[in-house]
Amino acid sequence: MAEQENCVRVTRLAARKRAAEETLQRSTNKRVVLGEIQNVLGLDGKSNRVDKKKTRPKTKRNVRKGEKAFDSNVEEKSDDPQMCATYASDIYQYLHKMEKEPSRRPSLDYIEKVQRDVSANMRGILVDWLVEVAEEYRLQSDTLYLTVSYIDRFLSANVITRQRLQLLGVSSMLIACKYEEINPAHVEDFCYITDNTYTREEVMKMESDVLTSLKFEMGSPTTKTFLRRFTRIAQGDDESYNLELEFLGCYLAELSLLDYECLKFLPSLVAASVILLSRFTLHPKLHPWNSALQQYSKYKASDLKECVGILLDLQSKRRGSTLVAIREKYKQHKFKCVSTLSPPLEVPESLFKDEV
């Protein structure tokens, strides 16, 4: 009987030891919170992807002198679950179609034809201030883009006075927060940020007016939507992710929000233009456009000429020089100080010839 009890004790001790070892093994495995997924998958400058070079046949491609071969299937080979590689083609085909829907597009001349007391300069000042608000409350960039979209779409159909323009801005940002943020800011926060210029009731009334005017169609692709994909394609097969290219693209894209003339361009075209100018700024000796970018963006280099010109004027402070919130934001080290980079003097005409 004693021997059986000893055997039972030994068995139990062995089981506990195995369980402890398994628990220790699990605890030493790297844990990843949702917000760190991008870093783990290579956005921190290190690649954790499986090397597939030896398993894929090499194909010949036309490559410009000084530029390495570019794999046009880079998206399909991505290990990043956020790229949704299996469905990406269908998703972006749908988004390209959605961005052209009249109900999701602002009028291109509403300042001239609709508004009587609001100018393009006032709009730029409002957007510049909203960038500061987004920084203050640490809002997602998607929230900022949606906010500006709501403002432009509302102003395309509704006349307001300049005294209520800021009210429209905070109410639109409140809606965008509810749509995008996990923990959206409260009505009282937006009253406070305006130094209580508007009451809680006024903000909520304007929120209702915006929702009604936009017929509750709040989901809309923005420049940021397409910029994510185009940035990844522009990185190509680089083993290290170029954060400077990503941040410079974000900087130029946000500058486009300031300029009323950029409303004439589809969000996808602005995103494509941003990538072309970003690549040219960082690597002026290389051609900034290639067959992969043309394939995924659906734009030739010649399609981007006008938009790139406006973006270069913004980058060079020939436009919007008095609006400093975005420039100050991207002077920070966490954005690699990309707003301090010297912009190109010009973009040569030869870059817009369709040779890819």
C-alpha positions in Angstrom: 0.0 0.0 0.0 2.8 2.4 0.9 4.6 1.6 -2.4 1.5 2.4 -4.3 1.1 5.8 -2.5 4.8 6.5 -3.3 4.2 5.7 -7.0 1.2 8.0 -7.0 3.3 10.8 -5.4 6.1 10.3 -8.0 3.6 10.4 -10.8 2.0 13.6 -9.6 5.4 15.2 -9.1 6.4 14.3 -12.6 3.1 15.7 -14.0 3.6 18.9 -12.1 7.2 19.2 -13.3 6.1 18.7 -16.9 3.3 21.3 -16.5 5.7 23.8 -15.0 8.2 23.3 -17.9 5.4 23.8 -20.5 4.2 26.9 -18.7 7.8 28.3 -18.7 8.2 27.5 -22.4 4.9 29.3 -23.2 6.0 32.3 -21.1 9.3 32.6 -23.0 7.5 32.8 -26.4 7.3 36.3 -27.7 3.9 37.8 -27.1 2.5 40.3 -29.5 -0.2 42.9 -28.7 -2.3 44.0 -31.6 -0.7 47.4 -31.9 2.8 45.8 -32.4 1.9 43.4 -35.2 3.4 45.6 -37.9 6.7 45.9 -36.0 7.0 42.2 -35.6 6.3 41.6 -39.2 9.1 43.8 -40.4 8.0 47.4 -40.1 10.7 48.1 -37.5 13.5 47.7 -40.0 14.0 44.0 -39.5 12.6 41.3 -41.8 11.0 38.2 -40.2 9.7 36.9 -43.5 10.6 33.5 -44.8 13.2 33.6 -47.5 11.4 32.5 -50.7 14.1 33.5 -53.2 15.3 30.0 -53.7 11.8 28.6 -54.2 10.7 31.1 -56.9 11.9 31.0 -60.5 13.7 34.1 -61.7 12.1 36.1 -64.5 13.6 38.7 -66.8 12.3 42.2 -66.4 13.2 45.5 -68.0 15.1 47.5 -65.4 16.5 51.0 -65.8 20.1 51.5 -65.2 20.9 51.9 -61.6 17.6 50.4 -60.4 17.2 46.8 -59.3 14.5 44.4 -60.5 11.2 45.0 -59.0 8.9 42.1 -58.1 5.4 43.0 -59.1 4.0 40.2 -57.0 5.4 41.6 -53.8 1.9 42.1 -52.3 0.8 38.5 -52.9 4.0 37.3 -51.2 3.6 39.5 -48.1 3.4 37.7 -44.7 1.7 40.7 -43.2 -1.9 39.8 -42.3 -2.9 43.4 -42.6 -2.1 43.3 -46.3 -5.0 40.8 -46.8 -3.0 39.4 -49.7 -5.6 36.9 -50.7 -8.4 39.5 -51.0 -6.4 42.7 -51.7 -7.1 42.8 -55.4 -10.8 42.5 -54.9 -10.8 45.0 -52.0 -9.0 47.7 -53.8 -10.9 47.2 -57.0 -14.0 47.9 -54.9 -12.3 50.9 -53.2 -11.3 52.4 -56.6 -14.9 52.1 -57.7 -16.3 53.6 -54.4 -14.0 56.6 -54.5 -15.6 57.7 -57.8 -19.2 57.6 -56.5 -20.7 61.1 -56.7 -22.2 60.8 -53.2 -18.7 60.3 -51.7 -17.1 63.1 -53.7 -17.1 66.8 -52.7 -18.0 69.4 -55.3 -14.8 70.7 -56.9 -15.9 74.4 -56.9 -18.1 74.7 -53.8 -16.2 77.7 -52.5 -17.1 79.6 -55.7 -20.6 78.3 -56.3 -22.0 77.5 -52.9 -20.3 79.3 -50.1 -20.6 83.1 -49.6 -18.7 83.7 -46.4 -16.1 80.9 -46.5 -12.9 81.1 -48.5 -10.3 78.5 -49.5 -7.9 80.2 -47.1 -10.3 79.8 -44.2 -10.7 76.1 -45.1 -6.9 75.7 -45.0 -6.7 77.3 -41.6 -9.4 75.1 -40.3 -7.7 71.9 -41.5 -4.4 73.1 -40.1 -6.0 73.6 -36.7 -7.7 70.2 -36.9 -4.2 68.6 -37.3 -3.3 70.1 -34.0 -6.5 68.8 -32.4 -5.8 65.3 -33.8 -2.3 65.5 -32.3 -3.6 66.7 -28.9 -6.0 63.8 -28.6 -3.7 61.3 -30.3 -6.2 60.4 -33.0 -5.6 58.0 -35.9 -4.6 59.6 -39.2 -7.6 58.0 -40.8 -9.8 60.1 -38.4 -8.2 63.3 -39.7 -8.7 62.3 -43.4 -12.4 61.3 -42.8 -12.9 64.6 -40.9 -11.7 66.7 -43.9 -13.8 64.5 -46.2 -17.0 65.2 -44.2 -16.3 68.9 -44.1 -15.8 69.2 -47.9 -18.8 67.1 -48.6 -21.0 69.1 -46.2 -19.8 72.4 -47.6 -20.6 71.3 -51.1 -24.3 71.3 -50.3 -24.8 73.6 -47.3 -24.1 77.3 -46.9 -22.6 78.3 -43.5 -21.0 81.4 -42.0 -17.4 81.7 -41.1 -18.4 81.8 -37.4 -19.8 78.3 -37.7 -16.9 76.8 -39.7 -15.0 75.7 -36.6 -18.2 74.2 -35.3 -18.5 72.2 -38.5 -14.8 71.1 -38.0 -15.2 69.7 -34.5 -18.5 68.1 -35.2 -17.1 66.3 -38.3 -14.1 65.2 -36.2 -16.5 63.9 -33.5 -18.3 61.8 -36.1 -15.0 60.5 -37.6 -13.8 59.6 -34.1 -16.9 57.5 -33.5 -16.3 55.8 -36.9 -12.6 55.1 -36.5 -11.4 55.3 -32.9 -11.5 52.5 -30.3 -11.9 55.1 -27.6 -13.4 58.2 -29.3 -13.1 61.7 -27.8 -16.3 63.0 -26.1 -18.5 66.0 -27.0 -17.1 67.9 -24.0 -13.6 67.4 -25.3 -14.4 69.2 -28.5 -16.2 72.0 -26.6 -13.2 72.4 -24.5 -10.7 72.5 -27.4 -12.7 75.5 -28.8 -12.4 77.3 -25.5 -16.1 76.6 -25.0 -17.0 78.8 -28.0 -19.8 76.3 -28.7 -22.1 74.5 -26.3 -22.6 70.8 -26.1 -26.0 71.2 -27.7 -24.6 73.2 -30.6 -22.0 70.5 -31.4 -24.6 67.7 -31.2 -27.0 69.7 -33.5 -24.2 70.2 -36.1 -23.3 66.5 -35.8 -26.9 65.7 -36.6 -26.9 68.1 -39.6 -23.7 66.6 -41.0 -25.0 63.0 -40.7 -28.3 64.0 -42.3 -26.6 65.9 -45.1 -24.3 63.0 -45.9 -27.1 60.5 -45.6 -25.1 58.6 -43.1 -22.7 57.4 -45.7 -19.6 57.8 -43.4 -17.3 55.2 -44.8 -15.3 56.5 -47.7 -11.8 55.7 -49.1 -9.3 58.4 -48.5 -5.8 59.2 -49.6 -4.5 57.3 -46.5 -6.5 54.2 -47.6 -4.5 53.9 -50.8 -1.3 55.2 -49.5 -0.8 52.2 -47.3 -0.9 49.8 -50.2 1.2 52.0 -52.5 3.9 52.5 -49.9 4.2 48.7 -49.4 4.5 48.2 -53.2 7.1 51.0 -53.4 9.2 49.1 -50.8 9.5 46.2 -53.1 11.6 43.3 -52.0 13.8 45.4 -49.7 14.8 43.4 -46.7 14.5 46.4 -44.4 11.4 48.6 -44.3 12.2 52.2 -45.2 10.4 54.2 -42.5 11.7 57.5 -44.0 9.8 56.8 -47.2 6.6 55.9 -45.3 6.8 59.1 -43.1 7.6 61.3 -46.0 4.6 59.9 -47.8 2.4 60.6 -44.8 3.7 64.1 -44.6 3.0 65.0 -48.2 -0.4 63.3 -48.1 -1.4 65.5 -45.1 -0.1 68.6 -46.8 -2.5 67.8 -49.7 -5.4 68.2 -47.2 -4.6 71.8 -46.8 -5.0 72.7 -50.5 -8.4 73.3 -51.9 -7.2 72.5 -55.5 -6.4 68.9 -54.5 -10.1 68.2 -54.3 -10.1 67.8 -58.1 -8.0 64.6 -57.7 -9.2 61.2 -56.6 -7.7 60.0 -53.3 -5.9 57.2 -55.1 -4.3 59.6 -57.6 -3.1 61.8 -54.7 -1.6 58.7 -53.0 0.1 57.7 -56.2 1.5 61.2 -56.7 2.7 61.2 -53.1 4.7 58.0 -53.7 6.3 59.4 -56.9 7.4 62.6 -55.2 8.6 60.8 -52.0 10.7 58.4 -54.0 12.2 61.2 -56.1 12.9 63.3 -53.0 14.8 60.5 -51.4 16.5 59.0 -54.5 16.6 61.7 -57.2 19.0 59.7 -59.4 16.5 56.8 -59.7 13.2 56.9 -61.7 10.5 57.1 -59.0 7.8 55.1 -61.0 7.9 51.5 -62.2 5.7 48.8 -63.6 4.6 47.5 -60.2 3.4 50.9 -59.0 1.6 51.5 -62.3 0.0 48.1 -62.1 -1.3 48.4 -58.5 -2.1 52.2 -58.6 -3.7 52.0 -62.1 -2.0 55.3 -63.0 0.8 56.1 -65.5 3.4 58.6 -64.5 1.9 61.1 -67.0 -1.4 60.9 -65.1 0.3 62.3 -62.0 2.0 65.4 -63.4 -0.4 68.1 -62.2 -0.9 66.6 -58.8 2.8 66.1 -58.2 3.3 69.8 -59.2 0.9 71.0 -56.5 2.5 68.6 -53.9 5.9 70.0 -54.7 4.7 73.5 -54.2 3.3 72.5 -50.8 6.6 70.7 -49.9 8.6 73.8 -51.0 6.3 76.2 -49.1 5.3 77.9 -52.3 1.7 77.1 -51.2 0.4 77.1 -47.6 3.5 78.6 -46.1 1.6 80.1 -43.2 0.0 76.8 -42.2 2.6 75.2 -40.0 0.9 72.5 -37.9 1.7 69.6 -40.3 5.3 70.9 -40.9 5.9 71.1 -37.1 4.3 67.7 -36.6 6.7 66.0 -39.0 9.7 67.8 -37.6 9.6 65.3 -34.7 12.2 62.6 -34.4 9.5 59.9 -34.3 8.7 60.9 -37.9 12.4 61.0 -38.8 12.1 64.8 -39.2 10.9 64.4 -42.8 9.5 67.9 -43.1 13.1 69.2 -42.8 14.3 67.3 -45.9 15.2 69.6 -48.8 12.6 69.3 -51.5 13.6 68.9 -55.1 13.9 72.2 -57.0 11.7 70.7 -59.7 10.5 67.3 -61.1 11.9 66.8 -64.6 9.4 66.5 -67.4 11.2 63.3 -68.5 9.9 61.5 -65.4 6.3 61.8 -66.6 7.0 60.0 -69.9 5.3 56.6 -69.9 8.3 54.3 -70.3 7.5 51.6 -67.7 
